[in-house]
Amino acid sequence: MTVPKRKNCHARSAVRKAGYRKLAVPTLVTCPNCQEMMQPHRICTSCGYYNGREVVKPEEKEE
């Protein structure tokens, strides 16, 4: 059976594990209804449309 020649330091282990913890930047597309940026395959948060239909009525901001 093979055994490790020497113990790996904490920094080497952390560098190897860092790729799994990296957050991905979300992909953004323009909404075909209001031209705001939104995530694909999600309801637009500004107008409430998805796939050409109004799914949710957006809340109007009160001032």
Secondary structure per residue as TSV (DSSP state, phi and psi in degrees):
chain	resnum	aa	ss	phi	psi
A	1	M	-	360.0	140.0
A	2	T	-	-86.4	149.2
A	3	V	-	-131.4	154.6
A	4	P	-	-64.4	140.7
A	5	K	S	-70.8	-39.8
A	6	R	S	-151.8	163.0
A	7	K	-	-73.5	136.4
A	8	N	-	-76.7	143.1
A	9	C	-	-76.6	165.3
A	10	H	H	-62.5	-38.0
A	11	A	H	-63.7	-40.8
A	12	R	H	-65.2	-41.3
A	13	S	H	-66.0	-39.0
A	14	A	H	-66.3	-39.2
A	15	V	H	-65.1	-39.4
A	16	R	H	-66.8	-37.9
A	17	K	H	-83.5	-11.7
A	18	A	H	-66.2	-28.8
A	19	G	H	-65.2	-29.7
A	20	Y	H	-75.6	-27.9
A	21	R	H	-89.3	-5.1
A	22	K	-	-70.0	132.2
A	23	L	-	-85.3	137.8
A	24	A	-	-87.9	143.8
A	25	V	-	-74.0	128.5
A	26	P	-	-67.5	142.7
A	27	T	-	-76.9	135.4
A	28	L	-	-122.1	141.1
A	29	V	E	-130.3	165.0
A	30	T	E	-88.2	140.5
A	31	C	-	-71.0	129.8
A	32	P	T	-69.6	-16.8
A	33	N	T	-88.8	-47.5
A	34	C	T	-119.5	-1.0
A	35	Q	-	62.4	23.9
A	36	E	-	-88.3	157.8
A	37	M	E	-77.3	135.9
A	38	M	E	-149.4	162.8
A	39	Q	-	-79.4	143.0
A	40	P	T	-67.4	148.8
A	41	H	T	63.2	29.7
A	42	R	S	-131.4	159.4
A	43	I	-	-71.0	138.5
A	44	C	-	-68.3	128.3
A	45	T	T	-76.3	-20.1
A	46	S	T	-89.1	-35.9
A	47	C	T	-115.5	-16.8
A	48	G	-	82.4	13.1
A	49	Y	E	-95.5	148.3
A	50	Y	E	-145.9	127.3
A	51	N	T	57.7	38.7
A	52	G	T	81.3	3.0
A	53	R	E	-124.3	147.6
A	54	E	E	-79.8	116.7
A	55	V	-	-98.6	-42.6
A	56	V	S	-130.2	136.4
A	57	K	-	-81.2	123.4
A	58	P	-	-70.6	145.4
A	59	E	-	-76.1	133.4
A	60	E	-	-83.1	140.4
A	61	K	-	-79.7	128.0
A	62	E	-	-94.8	140.3
A	63	E	-	-114.9	360.0
